[in-house]
Amino acid sequence: MNNKVIDSKNSSLFHHFSKGKDHLSVNETRNFLITQGFLLDDPRWTTCYEHLTTLEKVDEESFNKIFCQRLGDLSKAALNELIIPEFSEFCEEIDNIFYEAKKNKEGNNAEYIPQLARVDPEKFGISLCTIDGQRFNLGDYEEDFSIQSTSKPIAYAIAVETEGEEYVHNHVDREPSGQAFNAMALTPDKIPYNPMVNSGAIMVASLIERESESSKRFESVLKWYKRLAGGLKPGFCNSVYLSEKMTADKNFSLAYMMKSVGSFPKGVDISSTLEFYFQCCSIEMNCKSMSVIASTLANGGICPLTHERVLSTKTTRAVLSLMFSCGMYDYSGQFAFTVGLPAKSGVSGIIMLVVPGVAGFAIWSPRLDKYGNSVRGIDFCNKLTEKFNFHNFDNLLNGDDVSKKDPRKKSKTSKQKVITEFLYGCMENDANTIKRMIMSGVDVNLMDYDRRTGLHIAASEGFEEIIELLVKHGADASIKDRWNSTPIDDAIRLNKIKIADILTESLKAKKSRTNSDTEVNQK
């Protein structure tokens, strides 16, 4: 895109936000970005926020300088075309669901890992991140926790990316086991049922960079997490790691069972494999960073905060398929039936939830149900898909369930607002507003309830500049309003002869281009 085009689009966006004023206040600029979900620690916007702190006001020149790299996101926000256009309203609903779920006091912390038993059971945090990088956080969202079994889909993704799907599934199947996550059970082919049970996760751990030394393997995994989380660096909890080792008899039994029947690739060292598996379970994150990982999965493997492709679409599909069928321990079938979304839980109280093509959620609360899933997390997920049509099969309802909302749709109010602003600009002879809205992608043939377009209004008022601007950008002078009148009819009736001539010429030119295109196609 050349500099003239950038300057023109930036100018149009500035006039959209300033609404005719020669400047914006720093606070209203910052607040607009935040209400769209573009938070202060978003790597795409940190430089913009830093520049804003140096200003007293934002004029057109400073606006162009600050936002020259963020035109696409600003344009989408201006036109309410982000994946969740009414983001503030959506966040209000999430807030309500959060506080309803917070009332749930059932369940207890995991007790078989001492460090998890010591966590305050009242902790509760959620974060969401959409595929456009809109984010929202509530509660204890910055509290670090060990990710436990939510490491399993990530380890599987890394193994598939580095070793290939076929090789991975020679050693671990894709079937729900129908048994407990730590069951001493293998398929008839003597391999684990899937990567989401402990035996399968231990097997996957044995496949990741198996020729490398232990420190390099774990360092590599941490780099994958950082990329998936848009640069938000994961931590490591040594006390949880030591607790994992101290209470790992069942996992050692699973590993030696698989070794005894030849499940592992040749040369796998059981001790180092289990050490690596415990390390992955002891990675520390918070809801903020986990929600970005979930949104990367929702976005087909592309991180919304960096726009980097971290996972292939094929790998992402495989991960989400297994999360959907096997991600919630022995509750996976029930969860798929009621919530209908890919998810993975961990006994620290974390649930990583993915709404494909929309957003990722991280919900953390330590109290667990009998299956090992967060009680409040399950409650939140159920309420989420009761309120919004996020269930994988809600699209089959064709709008029959009017109780559910679709936050991906623009509200009628926002659509009407665009129409009103555009047509009012035509009526007021406000060329700057019309130019700005055209550059933002507004349809020049927008109609009101009476099917009257901007051309109808400008023709009736005799605004030649507006007419020429609309015609230049493809406005159709042949459109008839509810009284069967075209803009040309209005101009002639009100004796705006020059306007009528301009519109008539535009129709002739359009017809000539159509005939020319037809001749070319025929040849």
N, C-alpha and C positions, 0 to 999 in steps of 0.2 A: 504494500500500500504506500503510495507516495505521500510526501509531506503535505501537499495541498489537500488531499483527501482527508488525511488525519486531522489537519487544522479545521476543515469544514465540519467534520463529524464532531470533533471536540466542541466547536463553537455551538453547534446545534444542541448538544447535550448540556452545555452550560446554560443556554437560554431555557432549556426545559426545566432545569432545576432552579434557576434564578427567577423564573416566571416574570421576565421583563425587567427585573432589577439589574443594576450594574455590578452587584456583588452578592455573595452568600456569606453568612456568618460561619465561622469555623465550627461552632457547635452544631448547627443544623446540617452541615456537610457530614460531620462525624456521626451524628445521630442517624442520618439516613443510611449510611453504610452499616451501622450496627443493627438497625431494625431489619435490614435485608439479610442479616445473619453473617455478615463479613466482620469477624471479630478482630480485636487488636493484635492477637498473636498469629493471625493468618499470614503465612509467608508471602502471599500474593499482594497483601495490602499493607504490610508493615512500613514500607518506604513511604507510602501515601500518608499514613497516620503520622509518621515522623515529620514529614514536610508540613502537615497541618499544624503541628505544635509550634512552628516557627512563624506562623502568620497571625495577624489580627483579623483579617477578612480574606475571602477568596474571590478575587476578580477573575475575569476571563483569561487573562494571561497566566496567572498562577494555577488556575484550574487546568489549563492545557498542559502546563508543565508537570503537574502532580499526577494526572490521570491518563497521560498519553499511552501507557502500556495496559490500561484496564478498560479500553473502550467497549470490548465485547460484553464484559460483565455489567458495566454501567448501562449499556443500551438495553440488555435483557431486563435489568432491574427497572429501568425507566418505563418499559413497556409491559411490566408484570409478566415477563416470559421466563423467569427462573423456574426450576422444576416445581417449586412450591411458591406460587406468586404472592399469595397473601400470608407471608411467613409469620408476621406478628400474630395474626389470628390463630394460625396453626400452633404456635408456641403457647398461646393462652390455653388451648385445648390440652396440650401436653402437660402444662402446669397443673391443670385440673386432674388429669389422670394420675400424675405423680402423687399429688396430695391425697387422692382417694386410696391409692395403693399403699401409701405410707401408714395408713390406719391399721393395716394388717400386721398383727403381732405374732402370728403363728410361726412354728418352726424353731430350729436351734442351729447354732454354728456347727460346722464339721468338727468332730472331737478326735478323730483318729490321727490328725496332724496337729500336734500341740500348738503351734504358732497360729493356726487358723482358729482354734478354740478361744484364743485370747483376744480376738478382734471384737471391738464394741458392736454388739448385735443391732444397735439402733442406727448404725451408719446406713445411708441410702443416697445414692447418686445416680443421675442419668445424664448422658450426653447424646446428641444426635448430630449427624453431618450428612447433608444431602449431596447428590452427585454434582451439584454446582458449588459445593463448598460452603453452603449456608449452615451455620452451627448454632446450637443452643445447649446450655448446660443448667443443671439444677442440683441442689443438695450438695452431697459430698463428692462432687465430680472430680476434684483434684486430689482426693485421697488415694494413695498408692495401694495396690493389692497384688498378690501373686496371681498370675492368669490361669494357673492350673490346667484343666483340660481344654480351655479355649486355645491352648497352644497346639492342639492336635490338628485342626484344619489348616493352620499355618504351616506346621511341619510337613503335612501331606502336600500342600501347595509347593513348598520349596523342593521336596523330593521329586514331584512330577516335573517341575520346571528344569531341574538339574539332571535328573536321571531318565526322564521319559515316562509317560503314563503306562505303557505296556510293561516296562521293566518293573515298575512299582507294583502293578497288579499281578505280576507273577508271584509276588510274595505276600500280598494282602488282598482280600476279596472286597466286594462292594455291597454285601448283603447285611441287613439288620440282623443282629444275632438272636434277638428274642430273649436274651439272658442279661444278667447283671454286667456292668461295664468291666468288672475285674474277674469275670467267670473264667474258669479253667476249661475253655472250650475252643476247638478249632473246627474248620470246615472238613468235609471228607477228604479234601486235597491237602490237609494238614497245614493250612495257613490261617491266620486270623480272619474273622468275619469282615471286619472293616477297620479303617484307620481311626475311628472315633472311640473304640474300646481300648482298654489298656494294652492288651496283647498286640493289637494292630498299631498303636502308637509307638510301642517299643520296637516293633518291626520297622516302621517308617524311620525311626531314629537311627536304626542300624544302616539305613540306605543313604543317608545324607552325608556326602563328602567322606565316605567311610575310609578312604585312603589317607586322609589328613589327620594330623595330631589333634588331640581333644580341644586345646585352646583355640586353634584355628577354626575348628568346626563351630564352636559356640560363638566366636567372634563373627563368623559369616552369618549365622542365624540372626544375631542382633542387628546386623546391617540390613538384612531383609525386613525386619520389623520397622526399622527407622524409615526405610523407603515406603513401606506400606502405610505408615502413619504420617507421611508428609513431612518428615524431618523431626517429628517429636520422638526424642530418644528414649528407648526403654531402659529400665533399671534392672537390678538383680537383687533378690533378697536371700542373703546367705543363711539366715536363721531358718527360713522356710526350707531351703535346700537341705540343710542338716536334719530338719524334722522329717522331710521326705525320705531321706536315707535311713533314718532311725526306725521308720515304720513301714519299710518296703519289703517285708517278707513275701507278701502275695505277688508283688511285681517280680521279685527274684524267682519265685516259683514259676510264674508265667514264662519268663525268659528261658529258664532251664528246661521247662516242658517243651518249648518250641525248638530248643537246641537238640533235645533228645530225639525228635522225630525229623530232624533235618529241614526245618522251616527256613532258617536263616541262610543267606548267601555264604559261600565258603569264606573262611578267614575272619568272620565276625567275632570280636572280643565281647563277651557278655558283660563283663564288668564295666568297660569303658562305654558301652552302649547304654547301660542303665544310668551311669553317671550323667551322660549327655541328656537322657530323657528327663532325669530329675532336674537338671539345670534348666531345661526348656519350660518345665512346669513352674519353676521358681522365678521366671522373668517377672518383673514388676512393671505394671502400667497403671493408668487411671482411666476413668470413663472418657475423658477428652481424647486421649490417644487411641483407645480401643474403638471409639466411634468412627474415627477416621479410617482405621483398618477395615471396619465393617462397610464403610461407604466406598472404599476402594473395591471391595468385592461387589457391592451394589452397582458400581460403575464399570463392570466388566474387566477389572484389573488395572484401571487407570486411576491413580490417586487424584482426587478432586483438588487438593491443595497445591500440588506441584505439576499436574498434568502429565506426570511420567507414567508410561506403561510399565507396571511392575510385574504383573502376571498376564499371561496370554488369555484370550477369551475362552479358549478350550479348557485350560487349567481352572479358570474361575468357575466355569460351568460345572466341572467335575467336583470342585470343592463345595459349591452350593448344593449340588445334588445330594452329596453325602451328609451335609449339615441338615438338609430337609428330612432325610430318611433316618438318620442315626445320631443326630447331634444333641439330643436331650435325654441321654441315658435310657432307662426303661419307660420313660414318658414320651418318647419320640413320636410314636404313632398318635397318641392323644394330642400332642402339641401340633403335629401336622394337620390333624383333623380340625382342631378348634382355631388355632392361630394361622396356620397355613403358610408359614414363612420359614426360610432357612435360618437356623439358629444353632449356637453351641454354648453350652453352659460349663461352669467349673465350680468345684466345691468351695472355692473362696467366696462364692455368691455372685459371680459375674455371669451375665448372659449377653452374648454378642448376637444381635438380631439384624438380619439383612432384609430390606425391602428392595428387591431387584429393580434397577432402573430409577429408583427414587432416593433412598437414604440408608444409612446404617445407624444402629442404636447400640449403646452400651449401657446396660442396667446392672447396678451393683448393690447388693444388700446381703449380708452374711447369713441370715437365717435360712436354713434349707428345709425342704420337704423330705418325705421318705425316699424319694428318688435321687436326692442330691442336687436338686435345682433350687435356686433362690425363690422363696415363697413370694416376696414382693415383686421379684422379676417376672415370674409367671403371671401374677396378678396384673402387672403393668401391660404385659404383652397381650393378654386376653382383652383388657379394656381398650387397648390401642386398635385392635382389629374389630372390636365391637363398634367403635366410633368411626373408623375410617375404612374404606374399601381396599385394604392392603392384602387381604387373604388372596393366595394365588389364584383362587377360582371365583373371586367376586365378580370378575369380568363376565361370567356366565349369567349373572343376574339381570344384565341389561337394564339396570336402573330400577328393577323391581323392589329392591330393598332401599326405600327412600330414607330410612333411618341412618344410613351410612353416608359419610361425607367423602368427597374426593378432593383432597387438598391440592391436587395437580391442576385443577381447573380454575380459571379466572372466575371470580365472582361476577354476577351480572352487574353489580355496582361498578366494578373496575372497568368493565367493557363500556358501560354507558358513560363513564367518566371520560374515556378517550374520545368517544363519539361527540360528546357535548363540547369538550375542549377544542376539537378540530373544527366543528361546524361554527362554534362561537368565534374562533379565529377568522373564519371566512366572513362572517357577518360584521366583524369589527375591522376588517381590512388589515389584519395583523399578520403581515408577511413573515415576520420573524418566527412567530409561533408555528405557522404552516410549514416553513422550511425546516424548523427543528423537528417537527413530528414526521415529516416525510423522510428526513435523514434517519430517524429512529425506526423506520419501517412501517409507519402507519399507512393503511390502504387509502389512496386518494379518492376512492369511490365509496367511502363510508356513507351510510344512509341513516336518517332518523326514522321515527315511527311512520312518517308519511312518505317514506322512500325518497326524500329530498336529499341530494348530495351537496357537497361544497360548491360545485358548479352552479346548481340551482340557486343557492343563496347568493353567491358572488355575482351571478348574472342579474338577479333581481335588484341588487344594490348598485350595480354598475362599477364594480371594482376590477378594473382592467388588469392590474398587476397580479391580483390573486388568480384571475382567470388564466393568464399566461403561465403562471407558476404551476397550476394544477394540470393544465393541458400538457406542459412540458414533461410532466412526470406520469403521464398516461391516463389522466381523467377522461371518462367517456361521456361525450356530449349527447349521446343518444339515449341515455337512461331516462325512463319516464317515472314521474312520481305517481302518487295514488290517484291524482286527477288527470293522469295520462298526458302530462306536459313534460317536455324536455327542457333543459336549460335554454336552448335556442328559442323555444316557444315563449319562455318567461321574458327573455331579452327583447323579443319583437313586441310582445304585449305591452311592455313598459317603455318602449321606444329607446332601448339601448342598442342602437343599430351597430355601432362599432363592435360591441360585445358579441352580437349575433354573427357578425362577419368572422370574427376570430374563431368562434365555435364551429361555424360552418366549414371554414378552412381546415380545422382540425379533423373533422369527419372525413373530408375529401382526402386528406393526407393519410388517414388511417385506412381508408378504402383502397387507396393507391398502393400502400405497402402490402395489404392483404392480397391484392391482385398480383403484385410482383412476386410475392412468396409462392403463390399458387402456380405461376408460370415456371418458376425455378424447380418446384417439386415435380411438375409434369415432365420437364426436360430430363 
